[in-house]
Every structure is written in structure tokens, then in C-alpha cells.
Amino acid sequence: MQIPPGKKIYFASDNHLGAPTAAESLPREKKFVRWLDEIKDDAAAIFLLGDLFDFWFEYRTVVPKGFVRVLGKLAELSDKGIPIHFFVGNHDLWMKDYFEKELHIPTYRDTKEFTFNGKVFLMGHGDGKGPGDKGYKRMKKVFTNPIFKWLFRWFHPELGMRLAQYLSVKNKLISGDEDKKFLGEENEWLALYAKRKLETKHYDYFVFGHRHLNMQIQVGENSTYFNLGDWITQYTYGVFDGEKFSLNTYEG
């Protein structure tokens, strides 16, 4: 993709809408919608790198209640012809095809490579990548197992959604502070993952979410790893203007 003059590509992740309650996340949803509204005029594309929702599950004819503001704004931007790409995170990993069919937003379940103005990007949510975190990796295998999803689907939505939302919020309250601790450049596991990927192919930029900590780490002579932070307390996002990538904070 060649970015048109005056246009930019935007990146955001980890909104966790719905947590800890719908009422408490509503101001954050409104703030995110204002940001989307402000960038629509110069956005060549928008990438959402996972955990837009704190929990999401699609039954055959049922999706979670709420989030009408952000879904409506995404539909508006998509209808205007702005390409939007969505990467499934660990909190909305049960995304199926609702975004693709209803909003015309392609959905990815693993890292994906893109090239903009000759710069090669590798991006994704970031969960389960790199060394360590074996407990989560085992848990993800269970949650993404077709049999487990089939069994969960047999819960009445009222019961299934309530149970899953409780567990999702509880997990975030437990792990939230840990997500924001900088481990050092030599221990940040997504930076280590990026360095390993560079052994087989050059990438100019690695862009991930999941860590809830905005950071920039040089992982190669001409390669940089960026983490986007979150839209819970930091309100940070990435911008690529065709020449360089930067992290910014939305004041709103």
C-alpha cells in the first residue's frame, strides 16, 4: 500500500470496553469514538490490535449487548471507504465473522505482515508470542479448542455472557498492574520475539498491543518494536505518516 499525500495510518489497542462495568467504561468508549471521529479525514487506514472489548462471544444469532457508539462509528468509517483492520486479542478471541459481515472489517487471528511506502510491518495483538507465559499459552489452546467453544455455545447467552464477563473482569483486575511493569529491554518478551523474527526476515516495524504499556525498543539496526499501550489510563496510539512511526497520546 502506498499512502496518499497528507494521509496517515493509525494504530490502537486494548480498550477493554465493558470493564469493569458498562457504566464505568462508557466515558472511555465516548473518548475513543471522538478520536475516531477526529482522525477520519486523514486516515488512510486504521488498525485495531485487539482487546477492543473486555469480553466478546458470538452465538449464531446473538452478539454482546452494548458498544453501539463504537460499532456505529466503525461502521460509518468503513462505509466511507476507510480500510479498518481488526486483530483478535486474548479478551475478544471468540470473535467470529460479525465484524466481517456487518462492518466489512477483516479480522485476523494471528500476526500479519503489511508493507506501507516500502516499510515492512509485522503486527498483531501479541498474546502468546515470545518466550515464557506458558500458563497463558496452555489456557489459550483450551479456549480456542473447537470442542470447548461448542460446549460454551450451549450455555444460555444470559448465563454464558454473565459468567464469562465476570471471569474476564476478574482476570484483568488481577493482572492489570503487572501488565504495566516495564521488564527491561533485555526481558520484554515481545521485543525478544521481534529479534527472533529478524533472524529469518527483515522488518522495519513490529507493532503490538497486549502489554498495556507504550514502549519503543530498538531490536535491530533498522528495526523497531512498538507497543501501543492502552485506552484505559494511557490513551496512546500509533501513527505512521509514510516515513516514520510515532506514539502519541490523545488528550481528547
N, C-alpha and C positions, 0 to 999 in steps of 0.2 A: 504494500500500500504506500502510495506517495501522498503525503499530507499536503493539502492545498495551502497556498499562501494565506497567512492570517488565521489558520486553524490550528487546533491543538488536540492531543489525545489525553483524556482524563482517566484516572485510576482511583478506586476507593474500595474499602473492605471493612468487614467487622462492625456492622451496625447493631446486630443482635436486637432487632426490633421485637418488642413483646416482653423484654426482660427489664427489670424484674417483674413488672406488671405492665399491662397495656396502657394504663393511665400515666405511669412514670416514663414510658418510652415514647409517648406521643409528642412531647416537645422535641425530642431528638429526631423523630420522623419528620416533623414540620421543618426543622432546620435543614435536614438532608434534602427535602423537596425544594426548599429555597435555593440551595446550592445547585441542584439540577436545573432549576429554572434560570439561574444566573449564567451557567456555562453553556446553555443550549445554542447560543448564537455563534460561538466559535468552536464548538466541539466537532471534530472530525470523527470521533468515536469515543465511546465510554466503556470502560472495563470495570465490572464489579467482581471483586475477587473473593467472594464467599462470605458466609455468615451474615447475609443481609437480614435474615430472621434468626431469632434465637431457637426457634423450632419450626420445622415445616414438614408436613407429610401429606401426600396426595392420595386420597382414595380415588376410586374410579370416577365418581361424580361429586366429590367433596374436597375442598381445599380449606385451609385455616381461615377463620373469621378475622376480619380486620385488615389493616395495612392498605386501605383503599387510597389514601393520599399518594403513597409512594408507587403503588401499582398503577394508579391513574396517570401519574407524571411519566413513568416509564413508557406506558402505552402512548402517551402524547408525543414523546420524543421519538419513539420508534416509528410512529405514523408520519412524523416529519421527515423521516429518511435518515435519522442519525443512527449509525450502527451501534448497538449495545450488545456486549458480550458478558455472559454470566458464568462464573466458576462456582461449582458447588463447594461449600465448606463443610466442616465436621458437624455444624449445628443444623444445616439445611441439606444434609446429604441424601435425604429421601425425596429430593426434588425429582420429578419425572418429566413430563412434557408440557406442563401448564404454561410455562414461560414461552416455550417454542410455539405452541398452538395459539395461545391467547394474545401474547405480546410480540410475537415474531422475534424473540431474543434467543439466539443459540445458547445452549447450556453445555458446559464441559465438566467432566468428572475427574480430570487429571491435568497435569501441566500441559501447556500447548505453546508452540513456537509461532511468533509473528515477526514480520520484518516491516519496519517503517523507515522510509527515507534511507534505506541501506543499513540501518541499525537492527541487529538481531536481538529479539527479546525472548526470554523464556519466563512464563508466568503461570501462576496457579494460586490456590489458597495457601498451600504449604504444609498442611497437616500430614503427618506420617512420612515426611521426607527427611533424609539425612539420618545420622546415627542416633541411637538411643530411643527413648519414648516407646519401648517395646510393649508396655501395657496398653497404651492407646492403639498401637498398631493391631494388637490382638482383638481389642474391642471393635475396631473399625471392620475387621473381617467378619465379625459376628453381625454387626448392624447392616452391612451391605450384602449379607448372605440372602439369596432369594427365598429360602425357606423361612428365615426369621421375618423378613418383610411380609411374606404371605400370611404367617401366623398373626403378626401385628394387625394386618388389614382386617382380620376377623373380629377385632375389638370394635364395639360400637364407637363411632367417632367421638361422641361426648366423653366416653371413658378413656379411650386411647389418647385423645388430644390432651386431656387434663393430666393424665399420668406422665406423658412424655414432656409436657411443658414444665411440670414440677421437677422432674429429673434434670431437664436441661438447665433451668434456672439455678437449681441447687449446685450443679456441677460448675457453672460459671461463677457463682458466689465463692466457691471453694478455691477455684484455680485462677480467678481474675488477677489477684495481686501477683501471683507467680508469673503470669504472662508478661508482666511489665518490668521484670527484673532483667537488666542487661547482663548477659553471661560473659561478656568479653569477646573480642573479635575472634580469638582462637577457639572459643567454645560455642559460639552461636551456630546451632546445628543446620540452619538453612544456608548460612554462609559456607559451612563445610560441604553441604550438598552441592552448592554452586561450584565450588572448587573442584569437586569430583566430576561434575558435568563438563568442566573446561578441559579435562584430560582427553576427551574424545571430540569436542567441537567448540568453536569459539562462539561466545555470546557477548554482546555488548552490555546488556542489562538483564538482571534477574529481578523480577518484581513479584513479591508475595505479601500475603496478609498473615492472619492466624496468631502472630506473636503479640498483638496489641501494643506494639512498641515501634514508633517510627525510627528507622535507622538507615544508615548508609555505610556500607563496608566495601572497601576495595578488595576484590577477590582474585584479580588478575591484572596484568599490566594495563589492559584496556577494557577491563570488565568490572562492573559494579553491581553489588546486591543492594536492593532497596526493600525495606519493609514499610508498609503503608500506615501502620498504627491502627487507630480505630475511630469510630464515630460514637463513642460512649463518653469519653472525657477529653480526647485529644482533637477530634475533628480534623484529622490530617488527610491529605490526598496527594496523589502524584500527578505530574503534568509533564508531557513530552511535547516540545514545541517544534519538533523536526530536527533539532540539533542537539539539545541536551535534555536530560531528565532532572526534575527537581521535586522536592517535597515541600508542600505548603500547608498552612493552617487556615481553615475557614472560620472567620470571626462571626459572620452572619449578621 
